[in-house]
Amino acid sequence: MATNLPEACGLGPAFRVINGKWKGTILWLCRKQPRRPGELRRLIPDVSEKMLIQHLREMVADGLLDRHDFGEIPPRVEYSVTDLGRELDDVLTPLAHWGLKHADRLTRDHPMSVVKA
């Protein structure tokens, strides 16, 4: 009987939740403080509005972010990290350090996009 290794070792579910070019960055930025979508667009200039909204919706659905609608006109919405999101961010921090340590080697053919923090 074959075992689905990514599922059995936990990587499958983890990668499904963090799958997306900007999700780690969004999580990191929202952990510092609640963020509005327009603020996230300014902080991540390379993300399209469509992709940002898609990632935010997925992250709320996965329980990583809370969406707070202030019920005002004009509409005002903020996203903040949940306990589950904070736990994931804690796990991703060592991976981020590894990425920074090896960035030159890993990005020779794939330059990284700039994120303003």
Rosetta silent file (secondary structure, phi, psi, omega in degrees, C-alpha in Angstrom):
SEQUENCE: MATNLPEACGLGPAFRVINGKWKGTILWLCRKQPRRPGELRRLIPDVSEKMLIQHLREMVADGLLDRHDFGEIPPRVEYSVTDLGRELDDVLTPLAHWGLKHADRLTRDHPMSVVKA
SCORE:     score description
SCORE:     0.000 S_00000001
   1 L     0.000  125.641 -178.937    0.000    0.000    0.000 S_00000001
   2 L   -79.695  139.860  176.746    1.483    3.340   -1.055 S_00000001
   3 L  -103.787  134.828  176.330    1.612    6.148    1.458 S_00000001
   4 L   -77.154   94.398 -171.878    1.080    9.696    0.316 S_00000001
   5 H   -57.158  -45.717  179.100    4.340   11.000    1.781 S_00000001
   6 H   -58.277  -37.371  178.940    3.608   14.743    1.681 S_00000001
   7 H   -72.175  -43.903 -176.045    0.359   14.095    3.572 S_00000001
   8 H   -64.763  -34.409 -177.641    1.867   11.550    5.953 S_00000001
   9 L   -92.887   -3.400  177.277    4.764   13.795    6.968 S_00000001
  10 L    93.536   -9.952 -178.448    2.614   16.936    7.237 S_00000001
  11 H   -69.510  -35.646 -179.852    4.193   18.840    4.361 S_00000001
  12 H   -57.147  -56.323  178.879    1.152   18.513    2.099 S_00000001
  13 H   -61.296  -38.707 -179.685   -1.257   20.330    4.427 S_00000001
  14 H   -64.949  -46.221 -178.792    1.386   22.898    5.363 S_00000001
  15 H   -69.044  -31.067  176.140    2.289   23.694    1.758 S_00000001
  16 H   -62.103  -37.839 -178.336   -1.384   23.919    0.763 S_00000001
  17 H   -74.947  -36.480 -177.439   -1.863   26.676    3.352 S_00000001
  18 H   -97.880    1.942 -179.560    1.275   28.655    2.453 S_00000001
  19 L   -63.890  119.716 -179.972    1.086   28.004   -1.299 S_00000001
  20 L   144.461  133.277 -173.559    1.198   31.374   -2.990 S_00000001
  21 L   -56.180  -34.978 -171.095    4.009   33.747   -3.809 S_00000001
  22 L  -107.074   -3.460 -173.851    2.897   36.479   -1.392 S_00000001
  23 H   -62.121  -42.652  178.703    1.279   34.609    1.509 S_00000001
  24 H   -62.284  -41.038  179.085    4.408   34.483    3.667 S_00000001
  25 H   -66.693  -43.632  177.652    5.008   38.181    3.134 S_00000001
  26 H   -60.518  -45.005  178.980    1.384   39.053    3.909 S_00000001
  27 H   -59.915  -45.060 -179.125    1.547   36.960    7.081 S_00000001
  28 H   -63.616  -43.832 -179.134    4.782   38.643    8.152 S_00000001
  29 H   -69.312  -36.838 -179.718    3.447   42.157    7.510 S_00000001
  30 H   -76.993  -19.756  178.099    0.126   41.512    9.266 S_00000001
  31 H   -68.819  -34.773 -179.637    1.861   40.015   12.284 S_00000001
  32 H   -65.511  -39.035 -179.465    3.471   43.368   13.062 S_00000001
  33 L  -170.762  158.353  175.416    0.106   45.142   13.083 S_00000001
  34 L   -59.265  143.775 -176.731   -3.323   44.935   11.431 S_00000001
  35 E  -128.685  143.951  173.473   -3.115   46.017    7.807 S_00000001
  36 L   -90.446  153.497 -178.104   -5.572   47.420    5.306 S_00000001
  37 H   -56.545  -40.728  179.550   -5.504   46.064    1.734 S_00000001
  38 H   -63.877  -36.409  177.193   -4.281   49.379    0.290 S_00000001
  39 H   -65.577  -42.240  177.777   -1.436   49.457    2.798 S_00000001
  40 H   -62.646  -38.340  177.817   -0.437   45.905    1.818 S_00000001
  41 H   -61.698  -39.831  178.748   -0.452   46.944   -1.856 S_00000001
  42 H   -69.928  -36.558 -178.195    1.961   49.792   -1.056 S_00000001
  43 H   -76.294  -24.553  179.165    4.210   47.541    1.038 S_00000001
  44 L  -123.294   77.872 -171.763    4.283   44.812   -1.634 S_00000001
  45 L   -63.082  -22.382 -177.700    4.472   46.815   -4.878 S_00000001
  46 L   -85.351   -9.074 -179.300    4.837   43.765   -7.153 S_00000001
  47 L   -83.402  136.676  176.279    1.590   42.091   -6.066 S_00000001
  48 L   -79.262  156.887  178.981   -1.462   42.679   -8.253 S_00000001
  49 H   -61.299  -41.199  179.450   -4.685   43.715   -6.584 S_00000001
  50 H   -59.493  -46.248 -178.737   -6.366   40.542   -7.839 S_00000001
  51 H   -67.449  -40.302  178.352   -3.645   38.310   -6.357 S_00000001
  52 H   -59.982  -49.886 -179.119   -3.619   40.213   -3.065 S_00000001
  53 H   -61.781  -41.292  178.635   -7.387   39.877   -2.633 S_00000001
  54 H   -61.326  -47.753  179.690   -7.228   36.186   -3.596 S_00000001
  55 H   -62.943  -42.989  179.795   -4.466   35.487   -1.063 S_00000001
  56 H   -60.921  -44.281  178.902   -6.264   37.448    1.670 S_00000001
  57 H   -61.591  -44.697  179.530   -9.489   35.492    1.077 S_00000001
  58 H   -63.827  -40.990 -177.714   -7.639   32.168    1.136 S_00000001
  59 H   -69.127  -34.376  174.171   -5.738   33.104    4.298 S_00000001
  60 H   -67.086  -45.450 -179.976   -8.974   34.089    6.058 S_00000001
  61 H   -61.908  -34.442  179.308  -10.602   30.824    4.909 S_00000001
  62 L   -81.807   -4.974  177.821   -7.582   28.864    6.208 S_00000001
  63 L    83.588   13.903 -179.839   -7.795   30.613    9.581 S_00000001
  64 L   -85.231  -30.907 -179.225   -4.450   32.434    9.285 S_00000001
  65 E  -126.529  150.257  168.567   -5.938   35.937    9.176 S_00000001
  66 E  -102.061  141.455  176.534   -8.983   37.637   10.656 S_00000001
  67 E  -110.021  121.102  179.074  -10.875   40.115    8.508 S_00000001
  68 E  -112.332  114.877  177.367  -12.418   42.999   10.404 S_00000001
  69 E   -98.465  119.492 -176.615  -14.999   45.076    8.534 S_00000001
  70 L   -77.103   -6.942  178.314  -15.638   48.335   10.386 S_00000001
  71 L    63.899   33.550 -178.518  -19.012   48.757    8.656 S_00000001
  72 L  -108.163  162.930  173.127  -18.198   52.310    7.603 S_00000001
  73 L  -120.324  121.762   -1.507  -18.724   54.278    4.428 S_00000001
  74 L   -65.839  157.803 -177.094  -16.348   54.408    2.653 S_00000001
  75 L   -58.111  139.319  175.814  -15.610   50.766    3.466 S_00000001
  76 L  -132.610  123.022 -177.878  -12.750   50.119    5.868 S_00000001
  77 E  -130.536  141.028  174.563  -11.342   46.607    6.332 S_00000001
  78 E  -129.857  149.628  176.720   -8.293   45.395    8.258 S_00000001
  79 E  -116.923  134.243  177.407   -6.555   42.041    8.354 S_00000001
  80 E  -134.483  158.589 -176.247   -4.774   40.738   11.434 S_00000001
  81 E   -79.886  136.926  174.320   -3.007   37.483   12.251 S_00000001
  82 L   -84.804  174.892  175.011   -4.846   34.786   14.193 S_00000001
  83 H   -60.865  -39.318  177.861   -3.196   32.499   16.746 S_00000001
  84 H   -63.447  -42.402  177.468   -2.932   29.857   14.026 S_00000001
  85 H   -64.526  -39.059  178.163   -1.269   32.368   11.707 S_00000001
  86 H   -64.387  -40.498  177.661    1.132   33.448   14.446 S_00000001
  87 H   -63.105  -42.854  177.153    2.066   29.811   15.032 S_00000001
  88 H   -63.861  -42.174  178.893    2.714   29.345   11.309 S_00000001
  89 H   -60.769  -38.665  177.109    4.776   32.530   11.204 S_00000001
  90 H   -61.782  -36.633  179.465    6.902   31.196   14.086 S_00000001
  91 H   -73.877  -34.331 -178.646    7.549   28.043   12.059 S_00000001
  92 H   -76.540  -20.689 -177.675    8.343   29.997    8.883 S_00000001
  93 H   -56.612  -48.819  176.936   10.876   32.277   10.616 S_00000001
  94 H   -61.833  -34.447  176.926   13.720   29.696   10.537 S_00000001
  95 H   -65.313  -38.977  177.301   12.890   29.010    6.887 S_00000001
  96 H   -64.128  -41.395  178.140   13.121   32.744    6.183 S_00000001
  97 H   -62.705  -41.645  176.942   16.517   32.895    7.895 S_00000001
  98 H   -61.235  -43.414  179.211   17.681   29.970    5.773 S_00000001
  99 H   -61.737  -41.995  177.774   16.434   31.764    2.653 S_00000001
 100 H   -64.770  -41.047 -178.757   18.302   34.943    3.557 S_00000001
 101 H   -61.644  -36.284 -174.696   21.475   32.990    4.281 S_00000001
 102 L  -110.277   14.725 -174.034   21.373   31.304    0.873 S_00000001
 103 H   -57.698  -44.100 -178.469   19.635   34.032   -1.152 S_00000001
 104 H   -58.215  -46.313 -178.713   22.602   34.788   -3.398 S_00000001
 105 H   -68.456  -40.340 -173.788   22.975   31.179   -4.424 S_00000001
 106 H   -78.755  -21.755 -172.821   19.232   30.525   -4.744 S_00000001
 107 L  -111.747   13.635  179.026   18.317   33.644   -6.699 S_00000001
 108 L   -52.751  -45.696 -178.269   21.043   33.846   -9.339 S_00000001
 109 L   -97.720   -6.684 -176.556   18.554   32.928  -12.043 S_00000001
 110 L  -135.222   80.696 -177.882   15.426   34.133  -10.211 S_00000001
 111 L   -57.819  141.810 -179.763   15.850   37.661   -8.784 S_00000001
 112 L   -80.615  148.477  174.669   13.726   38.369   -5.721 S_00000001
 113 L   -79.659  152.372 -179.011   11.085   41.078   -5.724 S_00000001
 114 L   -87.609  134.732  175.185   11.524   43.968   -3.346 S_00000001
 115 L  -120.076  128.873  177.863    9.185   44.272   -0.365 S_00000001
 116 L   -90.317  131.385  179.227    9.027   47.489    1.615 S_00000001
 117 L  -116.499    0.000    0.000    8.555   47.027    5.353 S_00000001
